């Protein structure tokens, strides 16, 4: 059985090898990719619980580690049931018959969608799930067992695809580059080895792997010269990279740019021949994202339903995320040939899709859970939905009122 200590030790050595192989420094985007997606060791590739409502669980009267965070589908089935109205409309309008979900988590959203679509009496779509994590895939297969006839898991995308593409909290887990302005000079913030521990690692040639729009440097196993767990430090290098807009003021400033998230959208645009895309995540339009007062960036870590700002510690044991620049996503989509259906808050989107009518017959506990989806101080305002389409434009019900496309 892999213990948390042994997992983070093995992953730390693995990352240290990649750093040594590249001359002692890697960009944060490469570090984040390794920390999250290294096979068997990365946070999304190991078998920790991740999704759930509690930070611990009880087994045989003993308290054991539980989940790290909760997403909307685990919070209440009303999320998926309401989203199903938009999916059903999109399938009908685009004359397509497949759903493609990226990063399906526990499988809860897929189950809610399929159950609701089945209740509508229409033929079930082919439901495709693109999932990197083998442990999550196994959990999804168990959750979706009764729909095994229509659900399939894919390791790579076909040359072309049609249908409705869904991504709930997917963009925030895509590696970002960190840019730091210090004394008026821009640097790329990357990761190096702690000088007191760097001698314990022997470099090996890197192997490049492309996974779900994320290019990461994966080093093969190498001999560890000492049993000391490598440590990581921040290190800045001058760069010509810049945020997509000027940051007013002369104060020091830390922020992110999102080439891999934007590349993911371009890949979708290249492959989608007919259909629609709905991406749900926390983030802002460009003017808010790069506001002068947002000078500490948005990178956060999540573990045991607590958050911290140190992604260099406990690698493999916690999630690493960054908020989404939705203006960048919209521009990448439009430059690649996708049209924009709309952009609004999660609260407005779910209300447009009929959440309030579903609450009329809901129990008190269901109403309380649903409140978190739409309240401003919960998920309602911070979370946004962006809709894209391939083909002829149409009016998506989710953006019928409260569309904020003009803010992008």
CORCOR-V127959 format. One record per residue. PSI is psi in whole degrees, -180 to 180 (* if undefined). OMEGA is omega in radians with two decimals (NA if undefined). NEAR is the number of other C-alpha atoms within 12 Angstrom. Layout:
BEGIN
psi:PSI omega:OMEGA near:NEAR
psi:PSI omega:OMEGA near:NEAR
END
This chain:
BEGIN
psi:132 omega:3.14 near:9
psi:125 omega:3.09 near:17
psi:159 omega:3.10 near:16
psi:-39 omega:-3.12 near:23
psi:-45 omega:-3.12 near:18
psi:-35 omega:3.13 near:20
psi:-51 omega:-3.10 near:30
psi:-30 omega:3.08 near:33
psi:-46 omega:-3.13 near:29
psi:-42 omega:3.14 near:36
psi:-38 omega:3.10 near:44
psi:-43 omega:3.10 near:44
psi:-43 omega:-3.14 near:44
psi:-46 omega:3.12 near:43
psi:-40 omega:3.13 near:53
psi:-37 omega:3.08 near:52
psi:-42 omega:3.12 near:43
psi:-40 omega:3.11 near:42
psi:-46 omega:-3.14 near:39
psi:-37 omega:-3.13 near:33
psi:-22 omega:-3.12 near:27
psi:26 omega:3.02 near:27
psi:14 omega:3.05 near:20
psi:7 omega:-3.12 near:27
psi:138 omega:2.98 near:30
psi:152 omega:3.06 near:36
psi:157 omega:-3.12 near:36
psi:-32 omega:3.13 near:44
psi:-38 omega:3.09 near:38
psi:-41 omega:3.09 near:39
psi:-45 omega:-3.12 near:47
psi:-40 omega:3.12 near:46
psi:-43 omega:3.13 near:44
psi:-42 omega:-3.10 near:51
psi:-31 omega:-3.08 near:48
psi:-34 omega:-2.89 near:43
psi:3 omega:3.06 near:42
psi:126 omega:-3.09 near:43
psi:132 omega:3.08 near:31
psi:-22 omega:-3.02 near:26
psi:-38 omega:-3.11 near:38
psi:158 omega:-3.04 near:39
psi:-46 omega:-3.12 near:41
psi:-1 omega:3.13 near:41
psi:-10 omega:3.10 near:33
psi:-178 omega:-2.96 near:35
psi:23 omega:3.08 near:29
psi:160 omega:-2.98 near:37
psi:-45 omega:3.09 near:33
psi:-74 omega:-3.00 near:36
psi:131 omega:3.08 near:38
psi:177 omega:-3.05 near:28
psi:-12 omega:-3.07 near:23
psi:145 omega:3.13 near:24
psi:-7 omega:3.11 near:24
psi:164 omega:3.10 near:23
psi:164 omega:3.11 near:18
psi:127 omega:3.08 near:12
psi:118 omega:-3.11 near:10
psi:40 omega:3.11 near:7
psi:4 omega:-3.12 near:7
psi:136 omega:3.13 near:10
psi:124 omega:-3.13 near:12
psi:167 omega:-3.11 near:16
psi:138 omega:3.12 near:23
psi:-129 omega:-3.08 near:24
psi:172 omega:-3.12 near:28
psi:-30 omega:-3.14 near:29
psi:166 omega:3.13 near:32
psi:138 omega:3.04 near:32
psi:169 omega:-3.03 near:37
psi:-43 omega:-3.12 near:42
psi:-31 omega:3.08 near:34
psi:-25 omega:-3.11 near:31
psi:-44 omega:-3.14 near:29
psi:139 omega:3.09 near:30
psi:-13 omega:3.12 near:33
psi:-24 omega:3.12 near:43
psi:-55 omega:-3.13 near:45
psi:-36 omega:3.13 near:37
psi:-38 omega:3.13 near:36
psi:-43 omega:3.11 near:40
psi:-29 omega:-3.13 near:45
psi:-31 omega:3.11 near:38
psi:-41 omega:3.11 near:34
psi:-40 omega:3.12 near:40
psi:-45 omega:-3.14 near:44
psi:-44 omega:3.12 near:39
psi:-44 omega:-3.11 near:28
psi:-42 omega:3.10 near:40
psi:-42 omega:-3.11 near:32
psi:-47 omega:-3.06 near:24
psi:-38 omega:-3.08 near:25
psi:-3 omega:3.13 near:29
psi:43 omega:3.10 near:22
psi:167 omega:-2.98 near:30
psi:23 omega:-3.14 near:29
psi:149 omega:2.98 near:34
psi:138 omega:3.08 near:43
psi:112 omega:3.11 near:42
psi:130 omega:3.09 near:41
psi:131 omega:3.14 near:43
psi:69 omega:-2.99 near:40
psi:4 omega:3.05 near:47
psi:-125 omega:-3.13 near:40
psi:-9 omega:-3.05 near:40
psi:-1 omega:-3.08 near:41
psi:-42 omega:-3.11 near:36
psi:-44 omega:3.12 near:39
psi:-43 omega:-3.14 near:49
psi:-46 omega:-3.14 near:38
psi:-42 omega:3.14 near:32
psi:-48 omega:-3.09 near:37
psi:-41 omega:3.11 near:41
psi:-41 omega:-3.12 near:28
psi:-43 omega:3.11 near:28
psi:-37 omega:3.10 near:29
psi:-40 omega:-3.14 near:21
psi:-24 omega:3.11 near:16
psi:-15 omega:3.08 near:17
psi:-2 omega:3.13 near:12
psi:158 omega:3.08 near:16
psi:136 omega:-3.14 near:20
psi:140 omega:3.07 near:30
psi:158 omega:2.91 near:34
psi:126 omega:-3.06 near:28
psi:113 omega:-3.10 near:37
psi:133 omega:3.14 near:39
psi:123 omega:3.03 near:39
psi:109 omega:-3.03 near:34
psi:127 omega:-3.14 near:34
psi:-36 omega:-3.00 near:34
psi:123 omega:3.09 near:36
psi:-37 omega:-3.13 near:30
psi:-40 omega:3.09 near:28
psi:-36 omega:3.10 near:31
psi:-42 omega:3.12 near:32
psi:-40 omega:3.11 near:22
psi:-41 omega:3.12 near:23
psi:-41 omega:-3.13 near:34
psi:-37 omega:3.10 near:29
psi:-44 omega:-3.14 near:18
psi:-38 omega:-3.03 near:23
psi:23 omega:-3.05 near:30
psi:-40 omega:-3.08 near:20
psi:-11 omega:3.09 near:15
psi:25 omega:-3.12 near:25
psi:-25 omega:-3.10 near:21
psi:-18 omega:-3.10 near:16
psi:-10 omega:-3.14 near:25
psi:137 omega:3.03 near:32
psi:151 omega:-3.14 near:26
psi:137 omega:-3.11 near:31
psi:143 omega:3.11 near:23
psi:-22 omega:3.08 near:19
psi:156 omega:-3.09 near:21
psi:149 omega:3.06 near:26
psi:172 omega:3.14 near:17
psi:-37 omega:3.08 near:13
psi:155 omega:3.07 near:16
psi:156 omega:3.07 near:28
psi:152 omega:3.08 near:34
psi:-164 omega:-3.12 near:38
psi:122 omega:-3.12 near:43
psi:131 omega:-3.13 near:44
psi:140 omega:3.02 near:41
psi:104 omega:3.10 near:39
psi:115 omega:-3.08 near:38
psi:52 omega:3.07 near:36
psi:-45 omega:-3.10 near:38
psi:-35 omega:-3.08 near:42
psi:-19 omega:-3.14 near:40
psi:5 omega:3.10 near:39
psi:133 omega:-3.04 near:46
psi:142 omega:-3.14 near:42
psi:155 omega:2.98 near:41
psi:141 omega:3.09 near:37
psi:132 omega:3.06 near:40
psi:133 omega:-3.12 near:40
psi:126 omega:3.03 near:35
psi:120 omega:-3.13 near:34
psi:122 omega:-3.12 near:22
psi:30 omega:3.13 near:13
psi:0 omega:-3.11 near:17
psi:137 omega:-3.13 near:21
psi:136 omega:3.11 near:27
psi:152 omega:2.90 near:30
psi:125 omega:3.14 near:33
psi:123 omega:-3.14 near:34
psi:-167 omega:-3.03 near:33
psi:135 omega:3.09 near:37
psi:172 omega:3.11 near:35
psi:145 omega:3.05 near:34
psi:130 omega:-3.03 near:25
psi:-27 omega:-3.13 near:19
psi:-10 omega:-3.07 near:15
psi:-7 omega:-3.03 near:24
psi:-26 omega:-3.11 near:32
psi:-7 omega:-3.10 near:23
psi:-3 omega:-3.01 near:26
psi:136 omega:3.06 near:34
psi:130 omega:-3.08 near:29
psi:148 omega:3.02 near:28
psi:155 omega:3.12 near:25
psi:136 omega:-3.14 near:20
psi:156 omega:3.03 near:26
psi:127 omega:-3.12 near:19
psi:136 omega:3.12 near:18
psi:137 omega:3.14 near:20
psi:118 omega:-3.08 near:23
psi:120 omega:3.02 near:31
psi:51 omega:3.10 near:36
psi:9 omega:-3.10 near:29
psi:116 omega:3.10 near:35
psi:122 omega:-3.06 near:27
psi:153 omega:3.13 near:34
psi:112 omega:-3.13 near:36
psi:115 omega:3.11 near:39
psi:140 omega:3.11 near:31
psi:164 omega:-3.14 near:24
psi:143 omega:3.11 near:24
psi:162 omega:-3.12 near:25
psi:134 omega:3.06 near:18
psi:125 omega:-3.02 near:24
psi:-16 omega:3.11 near:17
psi:154 omega:-3.08 near:16
psi:18 omega:-3.14 near:16
psi:130 omega:3.12 near:20
psi:125 omega:-3.13 near:32
psi:150 omega:3.05 near:37
psi:157 omega:-3.07 near:32
psi:148 omega:3.10 near:33
psi:157 omega:3.03 near:28
psi:145 omega:3.07 near:28
psi:130 omega:-3.08 near:25
psi:144 omega:3.07 near:25
psi:138 omega:3.13 near:24
psi:145 omega:-3.03 near:21
psi:156 omega:2.99 near:20
psi:-6 omega:3.11 near:13
psi:147 omega:3.12 near:24
psi:156 omega:2.95 near:26
psi:160 omega:-3.09 near:33
psi:-9 omega:3.07 near:22
psi:156 omega:-3.13 near:21
psi:144 omega:3.12 near:20
psi:114 omega:-3.12 near:28
psi:147 omega:3.10 near:18
psi:167 omega:3.13 near:17
psi:4 omega:-3.06 near:16
psi:159 omega:3.07 near:19
psi:148 omega:-2.98 near:23
psi:132 omega:3.08 near:33
psi:133 omega:-3.13 near:33
psi:-176 omega:-3.11 near:41
psi:154 omega:2.86 near:45
psi:159 omega:-2.88 near:40
psi:57 omega:-3.12 near:41
psi:-32 omega:-3.08 near:31
psi:-37 omega:3.04 near:35
psi:-41 omega:3.11 near:41
psi:-36 omega:3.08 near:33
psi:-37 omega:3.09 near:31
psi:-45 omega:3.14 near:35
psi:-39 omega:3.11 near:43
psi:-37 omega:3.09 near:28
psi:-44 omega:3.08 near:30
psi:-44 omega:-3.13 near:44
psi:-38 omega:-3.13 near:36
psi:-32 omega:-3.04 near:25
psi:-28 omega:-3.05 near:26
psi:114 omega:3.14 near:35
psi:-22 omega:3.07 near:27
psi:138 omega:3.10 near:34
psi:-158 omega:-3.07 near:41
psi:160 omega:3.14 near:50
psi:132 omega:3.06 near:48
psi:116 omega:-3.11 near:45
psi:126 omega:-3.06 near:45
psi:125 omega:-3.08 near:46
psi:171 omega:3.06 near:37
psi:139 omega:-3.10 near:36
psi:-168 omega:-3.01 near:40
psi:163 omega:2.89 near:36
psi:166 omega:-3.00 near:33
psi:-44 omega:-3.09 near:32
psi:-35 omega:3.10 near:24
psi:-39 omega:-3.08 near:24
psi:-44 omega:-3.07 near:36
psi:35 omega:3.06 near:35
psi:141 omega:-3.12 near:25
psi:-30 omega:-3.12 near:23
psi:-14 omega:3.13 near:19
psi:66 omega:-2.92 near:24
psi:0 omega:-3.12 near:25
psi:6 omega:-3.13 near:23
psi:-176 omega:-3.08 near:33
psi:4 omega:-3.11 near:36
psi:129 omega:3.14 near:38
psi:155 omega:3.06 near:25
psi:150 omega:-3.11 near:33
psi:128 omega:3.10 near:31
psi:130 omega:3.10 near:35
psi:35 omega:-3.14 near:27
psi:27 omega:2.99 near:24
psi:155 omega:3.14 near:18
psi:154 omega:3.04 near:20
psi:174 omega:-3.07 near:20
psi:26 omega:-3.11 near:21
psi:85 omega:-3.13 near:22
psi:-11 omega:-3.11 near:37
psi:-12 omega:-3.11 near:37
psi:148 omega:3.05 near:30
psi:46 omega:-3.10 near:33
psi:140 omega:-3.12 near:43
psi:-14 omega:-3.09 near:45
psi:-4 omega:-3.13 near:40
psi:155 omega:3.13 near:43
psi:149 omega:3.04 near:47
psi:127 omega:-3.08 near:44
psi:165 omega:2.97 near:42
psi:149 omega:3.10 near:38
psi:161 omega:-3.06 near:40
psi:135 omega:2.96 near:44
psi:98 omega:-3.04 near:43
psi:-23 omega:3.05 near:45
psi:-44 omega:3.10 near:34
psi:-39 omega:3.11 near:36
psi:-44 omega:-3.13 near:46
psi:-43 omega:-3.14 near:41
psi:-42 omega:3.11 near:29
psi:-40 omega:3.13 near:29
psi:-49 omega:-3.08 near:35
psi:-39 omega:3.11 near:24
psi:-23 omega:-3.12 near:19
psi:2 omega:3.05 near:25
psi:2 omega:3.08 near:25
psi:145 omega:3.03 near:33
psi:162 omega:-3.11 near:31
psi:116 omega:3.09 near:40
psi:-37 omega:-3.12 near:35
psi:172 omega:3.14 near:39
psi:125 omega:-3.14 near:41
psi:176 omega:3.09 near:42
psi:158 omega:3.08 near:40
psi:-38 omega:-3.14 near:45
psi:-50 omega:-3.11 near:39
psi:-40 omega:-3.13 near:35
psi:-48 omega:-3.10 near:41
psi:-37 omega:3.09 near:44
psi:-43 omega:3.08 near:33
psi:-33 omega:-3.10 near:28
psi:2 omega:3.01 near:30
psi:20 omega:-3.11 near:26
psi:-42 omega:-3.07 near:34
psi:-37 omega:3.11 near:25
psi:-33 omega:3.09 near:16
psi:-27 omega:-3.13 near:24
psi:-17 omega:-3.08 near:25
psi:-36 omega:-3.13 near:14
psi:14 omega:-3.12 near:13
psi:155 omega:3.09 near:19
psi:169 omega:3.13 near:14
psi:-44 omega:-3.13 near:12
psi:-37 omega:3.11 near:16
psi:-38 omega:3.12 near:22
psi:-41 omega:3.13 near:25
psi:-44 omega:3.13 near:18
psi:-42 omega:-3.12 near:27
psi:-29 omega:3.11 near:36
psi:-36 omega:-3.11 near:29
psi:-24 omega:3.14 near:30
psi:-25 omega:-2.98 near:40
psi:-12 omega:3.14 near:30
psi:142 omega:-3.09 near:22
psi:-40 omega:-3.08 near:17
psi:-2 omega:3.07 near:13
psi:-117 omega:-3.09 near:21
psi:-14 omega:-2.95 near:32
psi:-42 omega:-3.07 near:29
psi:-41 omega:-3.10 near:27
psi:-39 omega:-3.14 near:29
psi:138 omega:3.13 near:39
psi:162 omega:3.06 near:45
psi:130 omega:3.03 near:48
psi:134 omega:-3.13 near:48
psi:136 omega:-3.12 near:47
psi:160 omega:3.13 near:45
psi:155 omega:3.00 near:39
psi:123 omega:-3.11 near:35
psi:-143 omega:-3.14 near:25
psi:143 omega:3.12 near:20
psi:152 omega:3.11 near:20
psi:164 omega:-3.11 near:24
psi:108 omega:3.10 near:24
psi:135 omega:-3.07 near:36
psi:-29 omega:-3.11 near:31
psi:-20 omega:-3.11 near:41
psi:19 omega:-3.07 near:33
psi:-35 omega:3.08 near:24
psi:148 omega:3.07 near:21
psi:20 omega:3.13 near:24
psi:132 omega:-3.13 near:28
psi:27 omega:-3.13 near:28
psi:-33 omega:-3.11 near:28
psi:-15 omega:-3.13 near:16
psi:-10 omega:-3.08 near:20
psi:* omega:NA near:25
END
